[in-house]
Amino acid sequence: MRCGEHRIAVLAAVILTAGVMSAVADDVLYWMVDGNTQIDIWWEGSHQSVYDYCVANGYPDSEFAARIRVIGGEITEDTFLKLYWDDGSGHHGFVDGEWGVDLGDSGSGYWGAGVPTGNQSPVQDYSAGSPEYSFILELGNISGDDWTTVATSEAVAYSRMPQDYIHPSYGLTPSALQIWTPSLTAVPEPSGGMLMMLGLALLALRRKRLSEGA
């Protein structure tokens, strides 16, 4: 069983054990990752679609997923927006969003996470706070129980999030709503990032010395 299938089985078991989870009409953020969204690979000065990036890094043998990180307020540990879950047999509710939504073929001609109707994540708990809460979309590679973030969006504060993306859950037609699909910036591998920063530091030092010697 693939890692993603295992997580889906766990989520289903949680819902079936707990019964139908609370379905209050809290506001939810509609978001998704479209396979055509461009990733800015800034250290190369290039861009690549999410799909091409994942394929170049091992998809479908390597698993990729997307999640929404919450920062700000009084948060001191990793916090992620929950995800709406519906097993198609009347059981639905919100589950933990740490492992996100797998990227892949939706079966309807779309590739990504939550395409084309969007994922629903409750944001009611983060609508107020000081400092304000912000959301970051993270794209990650999953290996066993390890998540490695490979690309992120800019942090968007709740007050700056267009309200066209936030709606009450349930009773709406998702396809009629606007969906948050932010641009992404790649995160260099730790070793590559260290070498890059060292190179930039040496270049700055060289320029300083040339300037002093002029």
Accessible surface in RSA format (square Angstrom, percent):
REM  Atomic radii and reference values for relative SASA: ProtOr
REM  Chains: A
REM  Algorithm: Lee & Richards
REM  Probe-radius: 1.40
REM  Slices: 20
REM RES _ NUM      All-atoms   Total-Side   Main-Chain    Non-polar    All polar
REM                ABS   REL    ABS   REL    ABS   REL    ABS   REL    ABS   REL
RES MET A   1   172.34  89.3  87.83  58.1  84.52 201.2  92.97  79.0  79.38 105.2
RES ARG A   2   124.56  52.3 116.13  59.2   8.43  20.1  62.25  85.1  62.30  37.8
RES CYS A   3    38.29  29.0  24.17  27.0  14.12  33.2  22.87  57.9  15.42  16.6
RES GLY A   4     3.20   3.9   0.00   N/A   3.20   3.9   2.96   8.1   0.23   0.5
RES GLU A   5    90.41  51.9  85.64  64.8   4.77  11.4  33.68  65.2  56.73  46.3
RES HIS A   6   100.86  55.1 100.86  70.1   0.00   0.0  63.74  65.7  37.11  43.2
RES ARG A   7    28.98  12.2  27.22  13.9   1.75   4.2  21.99  30.1   6.99   4.2
RES ILE A   8    86.98  49.5  86.98  64.8   0.00   0.0  86.98  62.6   0.00   0.0
RES ALA A   9    48.41  44.5  36.40  56.2  12.00  27.3  43.60  61.4   4.80  12.7
RES VAL A  10    69.49  45.7  66.64  60.3   2.86   6.9  69.49  60.4   0.00   0.0
RES LEU A  11    41.15  22.9  41.15  29.4   0.00   0.0  41.15  28.9   0.00   0.0
RES ALA A  12    24.80  22.8  24.10  37.2   0.70   1.6  24.74  34.8   0.05   0.1
RES ALA A  13    52.55  48.3  46.55  71.8   6.00  13.6  52.03  73.3   0.52   1.4
RES VAL A  14    72.23  47.5  67.86  61.4   4.37  10.5  71.63  62.2   0.60   1.6
RES ILE A  15     0.62   0.4   0.62   0.5   0.00   0.0   0.62   0.4   0.00   0.0
RES LEU A  16   102.06  56.8  79.19  56.7  22.87  57.5  79.41  55.8  22.65  61.0
RES THR A  17   123.01  87.5  88.99  90.2  34.03  81.1  73.46  98.7  49.56  74.9
RES ALA A  18    70.59  64.9  33.37  51.5  37.21  84.6  44.34  62.4  26.25  69.5
RES GLY A  19    26.06  32.1   0.00   N/A  26.06  32.1  25.86  71.0   0.20   0.4
RES VAL A  20    88.00  57.9  60.52  54.8  27.49  66.2  60.52  52.6  27.49  74.5
RES MET A  21    55.33  28.7  46.40  30.7   8.93  21.3  53.46  45.5   1.87   2.5
RES SER A  22    82.75  69.9  57.79  77.1  24.96  57.5  56.83 121.0  25.92  36.3
RES ALA A  23    48.25  44.4  22.03  34.0  26.22  59.6  23.53  33.1  24.72  65.5
RES VAL A  24    85.43  56.2  78.21  70.8   7.22  17.4  85.17  74.0   0.26   0.7
RES ALA A  25    73.77  67.8  49.14  75.8  24.63  56.0  50.09  70.5  23.69  62.7
RES ASP A  26    48.71  34.1  46.74  46.5   1.97   4.6   2.96   7.0  45.75  45.6
RES ASP A  27    42.30  29.6  42.01  41.8   0.30   0.7   1.10   2.6  41.21  41.1
RES VAL A  28     0.00   0.0   0.00   0.0   0.00   0.0   0.00   0.0   0.00   0.0
RES LEU A  29     0.13   0.1   0.13   0.1   0.00   0.0   0.13   0.1   0.00   0.0
RES TYR A  30     1.41   0.7   1.41   0.8   0.00   0.0   0.10   0.1   1.31   1.6
RES TRP A  31     0.16   0.1   0.16   0.1   0.00   0.0   0.16   0.1   0.00   0.0
RES MET A  32    27.19  14.1  26.93  17.8   0.26   0.6  26.93  22.9   0.26   0.3
RES VAL A  33     2.90   1.9   1.83   1.7   1.07   2.6   2.90   2.5   0.00   0.0
RES ASP A  34    38.86  27.2  38.86  38.7   0.00   0.0   6.08  14.3  32.77  32.7
RES GLY A  35     4.54   5.6   0.00   N/A   4.54   5.6   4.12  11.3   0.42   0.9
RES ASN A  36   119.62  82.5 111.19 107.4   8.43  20.3  28.84  69.4  90.78  87.7
RES THR A  37    21.44  15.3  11.82  12.0   9.62  22.9  16.50  22.2   4.94   7.5
RES GLN A  38    88.48  49.5  81.96  59.9   6.53  15.5  47.35 100.8  41.13  31.2
RES ILE A  39     0.00   0.0   0.00   0.0   0.00   0.0   0.00   0.0   0.00   0.0
RES ASP A  40    45.48  31.9  45.29  45.1   0.20   0.5   9.18  21.6  36.30  36.2
RES ILE A  41    12.14   6.9  12.14   9.0   0.00   0.0  12.14   8.7   0.00   0.0
RES TRP A  42   112.88  45.3  93.48  45.2  19.40  45.6  89.53  47.7  23.35  37.9
RES TRP A  43    95.34  38.3  58.77  28.4  36.57  85.9  50.02  26.7  45.32  73.5
RES GLU A  44   115.85  66.5  80.57  61.0  35.27  84.0  32.79  63.4  83.05  67.8
RES GLY A  45    70.48  86.9   0.00   N/A  70.48  86.9  35.79  98.2  34.70  77.7
RES SER A  46    41.72  35.3  36.03  48.1   5.68  13.1  38.39  81.7   3.33   4.7
RES HIS A  47   118.84  64.9  90.82  63.1  28.01  71.7  59.48  61.3  59.36  69.1
RES GLN A  48    53.34  29.8  49.21  36.0   4.14   9.9  15.91  33.9  37.43  28.4
RES SER A  49    15.97  13.5  13.75  18.3   2.22   5.1  10.56  22.5   5.41   7.6
RES VAL A  50     0.00   0.0   0.00   0.0   0.00   0.0   0.00   0.0   0.00   0.0
RES TYR A  51    93.76  43.8  93.76  53.3   0.00   0.0  52.57  39.5  41.19  50.8
RES ASP A  52    71.10  49.8  67.84  67.5   3.25   7.7  11.52  27.1  59.58  59.4
RES TYR A  53    25.50  11.9  25.50  14.5   0.00   0.0   9.91   7.5  15.58  19.2
RES CYS A  54     0.00   0.0   0.00   0.0   0.00   0.0   0.00   0.0   0.00   0.0
RES VAL A  55    66.85  44.0  56.07  50.8  10.77  26.0  56.07  48.7  10.77  29.2
RES ALA A  56    72.30  66.5  30.82  47.6  41.48  94.4  41.59  58.6  30.71  81.3
RES ASN A  57    73.32  50.6  51.75  50.0  21.58  52.0  16.73  40.3  56.59  54.7
RES GLY A  58    34.22  42.2   0.00   N/A  34.22  42.2  29.91  82.1   4.31   9.6
RES TYR A  59    44.02  20.6  36.23  20.6   7.79  20.3  17.97  13.5  26.05  32.1
RES PRO A  60    84.89  61.9  80.78  73.6   4.11  15.0  80.85  66.8   4.04  25.1
RES ASP A  61   143.23 100.3 107.82 107.3  35.40  83.7  36.43  85.7 106.79 106.5
RES SER A  62    29.70  25.1  23.52  31.4   6.18  14.2  19.52  41.6  10.19  14.3
RES GLU A  63    13.98   8.0  11.51   8.7   2.47   5.9  10.52  20.3   3.46   2.8
RES PHE A  64     2.29   1.1   1.63   1.0   0.66   1.7   1.63   1.0   0.66   1.9
RES ALA A  65     0.00   0.0   0.00   0.0   0.00   0.0   0.00   0.0   0.00   0.0
RES ALA A  66     0.00   0.0   0.00   0.0   0.00   0.0   0.00   0.0   0.00   0.0
RES ARG A  67    16.02   6.7  15.19   7.7   0.83   2.0   1.17   1.6  14.85   9.0
RES ILE A  68     1.77   1.0   0.34   0.3   1.43   3.4   0.34   0.2   1.43   3.9
RES ARG A  69    45.65  19.2  45.65  23.3   0.00   0.0  12.87  17.6  32.78  19.9
RES VAL A  70     1.65   1.1   0.00   0.0   1.65   4.0   0.00   0.0   1.65   4.5
RES ILE A  71    65.98  37.5  65.36  48.7   0.62   1.5  65.98  47.5   0.00   0.0
RES GLY A  72    26.60  32.8   0.00   N/A  26.60  32.8  19.13  52.5   7.47  16.7
RES GLY A  73    13.74  16.9   0.00   N/A  13.74  16.9   1.10   3.0  12.64  28.3
RES GLU A  74   155.16  89.1 132.75 100.4  22.41  53.4  55.44 107.2  99.72  81.4
RES ILE A  75    49.32  28.1  20.86  15.5  28.46  68.6  26.34  19.0  22.98  62.4
RES THR A  76   134.19  95.4  92.84  94.1  41.35  98.5  76.08 102.2  58.11  87.9
RES GLU A  77   134.92  77.5 120.87  91.4  14.05  33.5  46.57  90.1  88.35  72.1
RES ASP A  78   103.47  72.5  79.39  79.0  24.08  56.9  16.69  39.3  86.78  86.5
RES THR A  79    30.88  22.0  26.94  27.3   3.94   9.4  21.32  28.6   9.55  14.4
RES PHE A  80    27.53  13.8  13.15   8.1  14.38  37.4  13.15   8.0  14.38  41.1
RES LEU A  81     3.73   2.1   0.42   0.3   3.31   8.3   1.61   1.1   2.13   5.7
RES LYS A  82   108.87  53.1 107.26  65.8   1.61   3.8  52.36  47.1  56.52  60.2
RES LEU A  83    14.87   8.3  14.87  10.6   0.00   0.0  14.87  10.4   0.00   0.0
RES TYR A  84    57.31  26.8  36.23  20.6  21.09  54.9  25.00  18.8  32.31  39.8
RES TRP A  85    48.24  19.4  46.80  22.7   1.44   3.4  48.22  25.7   0.02   0.0
RES ASP A  86    77.61  54.4  50.29  50.1  27.31  64.6  15.09  35.5  62.51  62.3
RES ASP A  87    50.08  35.1  17.77  17.7  32.31  76.4  18.82  44.3  31.27  31.2
RES GLY A  88    72.75  89.7   0.00   N/A  72.75  89.7  36.59 100.4  36.16  81.0
RES SER A  89    80.49  68.0  48.47  64.7  32.02  73.8  52.90 112.6  27.60  38.7
RES GLY A  90    51.77  63.8   0.00   N/A  51.77  63.8  36.55 100.3  15.23  34.1
RES HIS A  91    52.73  28.8  52.73  36.7   0.00   0.0  27.28  28.1  25.45  29.6
RES HIS A  92    43.42  23.7  43.42  30.2   0.00   0.0  19.03  19.6  24.39  28.4
RES GLY A  93     0.00   0.0   0.00   N/A   0.00   0.0   0.00   0.0   0.00   0.0
RES PHE A  94    20.38  10.2  18.83  11.7   1.55   4.0  18.83  11.4   1.55   4.4
RES VAL A  95     6.64   4.4   2.64   2.4   4.00   9.6   6.64   5.8   0.00   0.0
RES ASP A  96    94.11  65.9  80.49  80.1  13.62  32.2  35.45  83.4  58.65  58.5
RES GLY A  97     0.85   1.1   0.00   N/A   0.85   1.1   0.19   0.5   0.66   1.5
RES GLU A  98    76.46  43.9  76.37  57.8   0.09   0.2   7.41  14.3  69.06  56.4
RES TRP A  99    66.31  26.6  65.51  31.7   0.80   1.9  46.27  24.7  20.04  32.5
RES GLY A 100    13.62  16.8   0.00   N/A  13.62  16.8   0.02   0.1  13.60  30.5
RES VAL A 101    35.73  23.5  32.52  29.4   3.20   7.7  35.73  31.0   0.00   0.0
RES ASP A 102    48.45  33.9  35.03  34.9  13.42  31.7  25.51  60.0  22.94  22.9
RES LEU A 103     8.51   4.7   0.00   0.0   8.51  21.4   0.16   0.1   8.35  22.5
RES GLY A 104    17.00  21.0   0.00   N/A  17.00  21.0  14.52  39.8   2.48   5.6
RES ASP A 105   104.08  72.9  74.73  74.4  29.35  69.4  26.77  63.0  77.31  77.1
RES SER A 106    52.19  44.1  12.05  16.1  40.15  92.5  23.92  50.9  28.27  39.6
RES GLY A 107    71.51  88.2   0.00   N/A  71.51  88.2  36.47 100.1  35.04  78.5
RES SER A 108    70.22  59.3  43.29  57.8  26.94  62.1  52.48 111.8  17.74  24.9
RES GLY A 109    79.74  98.3   0.00   N/A  79.74  98.3  41.88 114.9  37.85  84.8
RES TYR A 110   104.35  48.7 100.07  56.9   4.27  11.1  59.41  44.6  44.94  55.4
RES TRP A 111    37.46  15.0  28.75  13.9   8.71  20.5  27.99  14.9   9.47  15.4
RES GLY A 112     4.34   5.4   0.00   N/A   4.34   5.4   0.00   0.0   4.34   9.7
RES ALA A 113     0.36   0.3   0.00   0.0   0.36   0.8   0.36   0.5   0.00   0.0
RES GLY A 114    21.25  26.2   0.00   N/A  21.25  26.2  14.09  38.7   7.16  16.0
RES VAL A 115    13.94   9.2   2.73   2.5  11.21  27.0   2.73   2.4  11.21  30.4
RES PRO A 116    53.48  39.0  42.64  38.9  10.83  39.4  43.08  35.6  10.39  64.6
RES THR A 117    58.32  41.5  58.32  59.1   0.00   0.0  32.88  44.2  25.45  38.5
RES GLY A 118    13.92  17.2   0.00   N/A  13.92  17.2   0.00   0.0  13.92  31.2
RES ASN A 119    18.32  12.6  13.30  12.8   5.02  12.1   7.07  17.0  11.25  10.9
RES GLN A 120    24.27  13.6  20.87  15.3   3.40   8.1   2.17   4.6  22.10  16.8
RES SER A 121     0.16   0.1   0.16   0.2   0.00   0.0   0.00   0.0   0.16   0.2
RES PRO A 122    23.71  17.3  19.67  17.9   4.04  14.7  19.67  16.2   4.04  25.1
RES VAL A 123     0.02   0.0   0.02   0.0   0.00   0.0   0.02   0.0   0.00   0.0
RES GLN A 124    81.16  45.4  72.50  53.0   8.66  20.6  19.60  41.7  61.56  46.7
RES ASP A 125   120.72  84.6  95.67  95.2  25.05  59.2  24.60  57.9  96.12  95.9
RES TYR A 126    41.69  19.5  41.12  23.4   0.57   1.5  17.61  13.2  24.08  29.7
RES SER A 127    50.55  42.7  29.79  39.8  20.76  47.8  13.00  27.7  37.55  52.6
RES ALA A 128    78.94  72.6  61.21  94.5  17.72  40.3  68.29  96.2  10.64  28.2
RES GLY A 129    41.48  51.2   0.00   N/A  41.48  51.2  20.48  56.2  21.01  47.0
RES SER A 130   105.95  89.5  78.53 104.8  27.42  63.2  41.48  88.3  64.46  90.3
RES PRO A 131    89.98  65.6  82.09  74.8   7.89  28.7  89.88  74.2   0.10   0.6
RES GLU A 132    67.92  39.0  54.94  41.6  12.98  30.9  29.70  57.4  38.23  31.2
RES TYR A 133    31.47  14.7  31.32  17.8   0.14   0.4   1.24   0.9  30.23  37.3
RES SER A 134    17.36  14.7  17.36  23.2   0.00   0.0   1.34   2.9  16.02  22.4
RES PHE A 135     0.20   0.1   0.20   0.1   0.00   0.0   0.20   0.1   0.00   0.0
RES ILE A 136    28.53  16.2  28.53  21.3   0.00   0.0  28.53  20.5   0.00   0.0
RES LEU A 137     0.71   0.4   0.71   0.5   0.00   0.0   0.71   0.5   0.00   0.0
RES GLU A 138     9.80   5.6   9.80   7.4   0.00   0.0   0.00   0.0   9.80   8.0
RES LEU A 139     0.00   0.0   0.00   0.0   0.00   0.0   0.00   0.0   0.00   0.0
RES GLY A 140     0.00   0.0   0.00   N/A   0.00   0.0   0.00   0.0   0.00   0.0
RES ASN A 141    31.80  21.9  30.89  29.8   0.91   2.2   7.27  17.5  24.53  23.7
RES ILE A 142     7.68   4.4   0.00   0.0   7.68  18.5   0.00   0.0   7.68  20.8
RES SER A 143    75.85  64.1  67.74  90.4   8.11  18.7  32.77  69.8  43.07  60.3
RES GLY A 144    49.50  61.0   0.00   N/A  49.50  61.0  38.68 106.1  10.82  24.2
RES ASP A 145   126.84  88.8 107.10 106.6  19.73  46.7  29.58  69.6  97.25  97.0
RES ASP A 146    97.77  68.5  94.70  94.3   3.06   7.2  22.15  52.1  75.62  75.4
RES TRP A 147    42.41  17.0  13.05   6.3  29.36  68.9  13.05   7.0  29.36  47.6
RES THR A 148    77.93  55.4  74.75  75.8   3.18   7.6  48.76  65.5  29.17  44.1
RES THR A 149    35.39  25.2  24.23  24.6  11.17  26.6  16.86  22.7  18.53  28.0
RES VAL A 150    19.50  12.8  19.23  17.4   0.28   0.7  19.50  16.9   0.00   0.0
RES ALA A 151     0.00   0.0   0.00   0.0   0.00   0.0   0.00   0.0   0.00   0.0
RES THR A 152    35.86  25.5  34.96  35.4   0.91   2.2  14.91  20.0  20.96  31.7
RES SER A 153     9.12   7.7   0.72   1.0   8.40  19.4   2.95   6.3   6.17   8.6
RES GLU A 154   143.27  82.3 131.99  99.9  11.29  26.9  56.75 109.8  86.52  70.6
RES ALA A 155    41.77  38.4  24.58  37.9  17.18  39.1  24.58  34.6  17.18  45.5
RES VAL A 156    21.24  14.0  21.24  19.2   0.00   0.0  21.24  18.5   0.00   0.0
RES ALA A 157    14.91  13.7  14.09  21.7   0.82   1.9  14.09  19.8   0.82   2.2
RES TYR A 158    29.74  13.9  29.74  16.9   0.00   0.0  20.18  15.2   9.56  11.8
RES SER A 159    84.52  71.4  49.35  65.9  35.17  81.0  44.55  94.9  39.97  56.0
RES ARG A 160   156.79  65.8 134.07  68.3  22.72  54.1  60.32  82.4  96.47  58.5
RES MET A 161     2.46   1.3   0.04   0.0   2.42   5.8   0.04   0.0   2.42   3.2
RES PRO A 162    63.98  46.6  52.42  47.8  11.55  42.0  63.98  52.8   0.00   0.0
RES GLN A 163   104.55  58.5  93.78  68.5  10.77  25.6  66.01 140.5  38.55  29.2
RES ASP A 164    74.21  52.0  70.61  70.3   3.60   8.5   6.36  15.0  67.86  67.7
RES TYR A 165    43.29  20.2  43.29  24.6   0.00   0.0   4.31   3.2  38.97  48.0
RES ILE A 166    12.12   6.9   1.88   1.4  10.24  24.7   1.88   1.4  10.24  27.8
RES HIS A 167    41.07  22.4  39.91  27.7   1.16   3.0  25.72  26.5  15.35  17.9
RES PRO A 168    67.94  49.5  67.94  61.9   0.00   0.0  67.94  56.1   0.00   0.0
RES SER A 169     2.44   2.1   0.42   0.6   2.02   4.7   0.37   0.8   2.07   2.9
RES TYR A 170    62.61  29.2  41.99  23.9  20.62  53.7  51.13  38.4  11.47  14.1
RES GLY A 171    87.92 108.4   0.00   N/A  87.92 108.4  45.99 126.2  41.93  93.9
RES LEU A 172    73.58  41.0  52.14  37.3  21.44  53.9  55.55  39.0  18.04  48.5
RES THR A 173    87.35  62.1  79.36  80.5   7.98  19.0  44.89  60.3  42.46  64.2
RES PRO A 174    38.06  27.7  38.06  34.7   0.00   0.0  38.06  31.4   0.00   0.0
RES SER A 175    82.76  69.9  52.60  70.2  30.17  69.5  36.77  78.3  45.99  64.4
RES ALA A 176    84.14  77.4  44.25  68.3  39.90  90.8  55.49  78.1  28.66  75.9
RES LEU A 177    31.47  17.5  18.34  13.1  13.14  33.0  20.60  14.5  10.87  29.3
RES GLN A 178   102.66  57.4  95.62  69.9   7.05  16.8  37.22  79.2  65.44  49.6
RES ILE A 179    27.01  15.4  11.56   8.6  15.45  37.2  11.56   8.3  15.45  41.9
RES TRP A 180    15.40   6.2  15.40   7.5   0.00   0.0   5.59   3.0   9.81  15.9
RES THR A 181    49.22  35.0  25.09  25.4  24.13  57.5  22.35  30.0  26.87  40.6
RES PRO A 182    20.79  15.2   9.68   8.8  11.11  40.4  18.80  15.5   1.99  12.4
RES SER A 183    88.55  74.8  77.15 103.0  11.40  26.3  42.30  90.1  46.25  64.8
RES LEU A 184     4.57   2.5   1.14   0.8   3.42   8.6   2.08   1.5   2.48   6.7
RES THR A 185    55.68  39.6  55.22  56.0   0.46   1.1  28.96  38.9  26.73  40.4
RES ALA A 186     2.07   1.9   0.00   0.0   2.07   4.7   0.00   0.0   2.07   5.5
RES VAL A 187    60.17  39.6  51.92  47.0   8.26  19.9  52.67  45.8   7.50  20.3
RES PRO A 188    31.06  22.6  23.69  21.6   7.37  26.8  24.15  19.9   6.91  43.0
RES GLU A 189   126.95  72.9 120.44  91.1   6.52  15.5  46.69  90.3  80.27  65.5
RES PRO A 190   110.13  80.3  98.38  89.7  11.75  42.7 109.55  90.5   0.58   3.6
RES SER A 191    75.09  63.5  65.10  86.9   9.99  23.0  52.28 111.3  22.81  32.0
RES GLY A 192    33.32  41.1   0.00   N/A  33.32  41.1  28.90  79.3   4.41   9.9
RES GLY A 193     7.89   9.7   0.00   N/A   7.89   9.7   7.89  21.6   0.00   0.0
RES MET A 194   126.20  65.4 123.17  81.5   3.03   7.2 103.28  87.8  22.92  30.4
RES LEU A 195   126.69  70.6 118.20  84.6   8.48  21.3 118.90  83.5   7.79  21.0
RES MET A 196    46.39  24.0  34.31  22.7  12.08  28.8  41.80  35.5   4.59   6.1
RES MET A 197   108.76  56.3 104.02  68.8   4.73  11.3  64.36  54.7  44.39  58.8
RES LEU A 198   101.70  56.6  97.21  69.5   4.48  11.3 101.10  71.0   0.60   1.6
RES GLY A 199    36.26  44.7   0.00   N/A  36.26  44.7  30.61  84.0   5.65  12.7
RES LEU A 200   103.03  57.4  97.57  69.8   5.47  13.7  97.97  68.8   5.07  13.6
RES ALA A 201    58.98  54.2  45.46  70.2  13.53  30.8  53.68  75.6   5.31  14.1
RES LEU A 202   101.85  56.7  97.56  69.8   4.29  10.8  97.71  68.6   4.14  11.1
RES LEU A 203    72.31  40.3  68.02  48.7   4.29  10.8  71.78  50.4   0.53   1.4
RES ALA A 204    60.71  55.8  50.81  78.4   9.90  22.5  55.55  78.2   5.16  13.7
RES LEU A 205    76.34  42.5  72.77  52.1   3.56   9.0  76.22  53.5   0.12   0.3
RES ARG A 206   147.04  61.7 143.36  73.1   3.68   8.8  50.03  68.4  97.01  58.8
RES ARG A 207   152.80  64.2 147.85  75.4   4.95  11.8  47.56  65.0 105.24  63.8
RES LYS A 208   125.44  61.2 118.47  72.7   6.96  16.6  67.77  61.0  57.67  61.4
RES ARG A 209   156.88  65.9 147.88  75.4   9.00  21.4  47.82  65.4 109.07  66.1
RES LEU A 210   105.77  58.9  96.77  69.2   9.00  22.6  99.68  70.0   6.09  16.4
RES SER A 211    79.38  67.1  58.36  77.9  21.02  48.4  35.02  74.6  44.36  62.1
RES GLU A 212   121.26  69.6  86.73  65.6  34.53  82.2  47.32  91.5  73.94  60.4
RES GLY A 213    70.18  86.5   0.00   N/A  70.18  86.5  36.83 101.1  33.34  74.7
RES ALA A 214   120.32 110.6  49.12  75.8  71.20 162.0  87.93 123.8  32.39  85.8
END  Absolute sums over single chains surface
CHAIN  1 A    11888.7       9099.0       2789.7       6759.7       5129.0
END  Absolute sums over all chains
TOTAL         11888.7       9099.0       2789.7       6759.7       5129.0
